Each structure stands twice: as structure tokens, then as C-alpha cells.
């Protein structure tokens, strides 16, 4: 059986995502978690502490590069990377929804989303380099991270996920052409 702290966090995650942080009283969280209200305050002195604990639950966007990178094929590597990042989003869709919803009003959430974005940029940069991309790898990583992050932030409103294959193909071609157009070292 799940311990009380985890049940409280599960209930808070669900209710904050559905109703918003400000509209969810701790008494409703306690009722949903089937614990006394005092136990919520035992684990989390303030309601905002619940939100901070939920931020810590967000999965880290780390991918297995060996499973993603296809040496010499930037486009395929990017397609695999975006699929892996999508899988990470799907593993915490409610939590992601909650965090995007609360980012404007809670600095800890905003900071967590900035850290998440920086990790995504790093993952993309690493995959690009491992796949053999050249040229403006840092700019490409930042651009793709922005597109992926935007897509994840609005994904919950779309009837189906937007296919990024054309954008990934464009980016891969630009990075591959850049490598081909460089003069050979002397």
C-alpha cells in the first residue's frame, strides 16, 4: 500500500491539475488522500510545500543516447530523441499540465521548468554531436528544445500530438549540409 505522504502528493497532483493550486483547499486534498487534514500539515507545513514536492517528482529528461543516436544520421537520431522525450512527457502528463499551469504564479515551478528546458537543450546537443552534426549545434539544440517545450506545453489541449518530422528533417539537413560544406582540415 502507498504510504500517506505519497497518497497526499498523488491527491494534490490530481486536484491542482484539475482545479488549480489556489482553488484547492488542503481539506479536499486530505479527503482525496483519505488521511486526516492534520497529516497533510504534518508532511507539508504550507500548501506551497506540496507544490514544491510535486516539482521534485517531475521526471528528469535523460535519455539513453545509445538507444537514440544513429551514427551519421542526424535526422533519425532527432526523431528517436523526440520520441523518447515524448515518452517522458507521457509518463507524467498530469504533473506536466500542473506545472505549466502554475509556472506564472510560483517561482519554484518556473525555476523547475527553466531547469527542465536546460536539460532538454543539453540532451539535444549531445545527440546532435554524437550523430555527427556540425555547424550551429548549440543554436539548433536551443531551437529544437524551444519547439519541443512549446509542443509539450500545449499538447494537453490538442486532440493529437503534432508530428515534428518535417521540422526535424529540415534541421538535420541544415546541420548535415553545414558539415559537408566545410573545407577538409589541412
N, C-alpha and C positions, 0 to 999 in steps of 0.2 A: 504494500500500500504506500502511496505517496505521502511524504511527511507534510505536516501542517504548513511549513514555510513554502514549500513548492505548490501546495494547493492554493495558498493565498496569492502567490505570484501568477499562477495559471488563471485564477479568477480575475485578478487585476488586469492582466493582459487582455483577456476577453472583453471585460467591461469597458476598459479605457478605449479599446479599439472601436467598440460599438457606440459608446455614448460620449467618449472624450474624457480626459483627465478631470477637468473641473466639474463635470456633470455627474461624476461617480463618487458617491459617499463611501467612506470606509465601511459603514454598516452593510451596504449592499455587497461589498467585496467579502466581508465576513460571512454573510448569508450564503453567497455563491460557493465559498470555500468550505462551508459547513463547519465553521470554527467560531468561538466567541469573539466578539469585537475586540476585547482586550488582548487577545492573542495576536491580532493584526498589529496593534500598537507595541506589543512586546518585541516582535521581529522588526518592525518598521516604525520608528518614533514619529515620523511625519509622513504624510501621504506622498510627498515628493520623493521620499526614500524608496518607496515602491517603484516609482518610475525609474530611479537610478538603478535599482536592482534589475529591472527589466532591460535596461540598456546593456547591462553586463551579459544578459542572456543572448544577445544578438550574435549569430554565428560569425566567426571570423572568415573573411573571404579568402581563404587559402585554397589553392587548387594543386593537384598533383601534376606538376609540369610534365613529368614523364608520360602521363596519360593524355596530355593535351597537345604537346608540341610534336609537330611533324617536321623534322629537319628539312629545311629547304622549301617548305610550303607554308608561307605566311598566312595565306587565306584559310587553309584547312585548320591551321593552328588557332587562328582567331575564331573560327566557327566553333571549334571544340571548347575554347575558353569561354565564349559567351554562353554556350550550353551549360558548362559547369557552373558559371555564375548564376544562371537562371535556376539551376537545381538548388543552389544555396538559398536563393530568394524563396523558392517554393517550400523549402524546409521551415521557413518562419514567416509565412505570408501575413499572418495576423500581427505579429510583432513588427514587421516592416511597416505595415499600414499604420500602426500605432505611432511608431517613431516619426514617420513622415508627417503625420497629423500634428504631433506635439512639438516639432522642431522649432517652430516660430516663437513659442512661448516658454520653452525650457532650455536654458543654456547647456545643461548636461546632455540633453538629447541632441542639440545642434552640434556640440563638440564630438559626440559619438558618430554622428553622420559624417562630419569632416574627416575623422579618423578612418571611417569605413571607405570614404572616397579615396583617401591617400593610399590605403591598402590595395584598392582596385587598380589605381594607377600603377603601383608597383608590380602587381601581378601581370598586368597587360604589358608593361615594359619588359619584364623578364621573359614572357612568352615571345614577344617580338624579337628580342635579341637571340633567344635560343633557337628560334625558327629561321634565323638568318636575315632578318630585316636590316635595312640600312637607311641612312638618311635621318630624317627628323623623327626618330623613335620616341623621344620624350614628348614632342608635340602630338604625335599620333596616339600615344598612350593617354595623354590628357584628354584629347578629343574623344577617343572611344570610351574612356571612363565617364565622361560627361554624358555621352549618349546612353550608355548602359544605366547609369544612375537615374537619368531622366526617365528612361523607359520603366525602370523598376518603381519609380515614384508614382507613375500614372497607371501602371499595369493593373492595379486593382479596379480601375474604372473602365477598362477596355473589355469588350466581350471575348477577345482572344489576343494573345501576345503578338506584337508586331514582329515580322520577320526582318532581321537585320542583314540578311545575306547580301543584298546589293551594296549596302554601305561597307560591309566587311571586304567584299571583293574590290571595291574602289580603293579602300585604304591599303589593302595588300598590294594591289597593282602599283600604287604610288610608291610604296616602300620598296618594292622589288625593282621598279624602274630606276629608282634612286641608286640602288646597289649596282645595277647594270651600267649606268651612265658614268660611274666613277672611273677615273683612269687607274690602270694597274700600278701598284707600287713599283718603284724602280729598284 
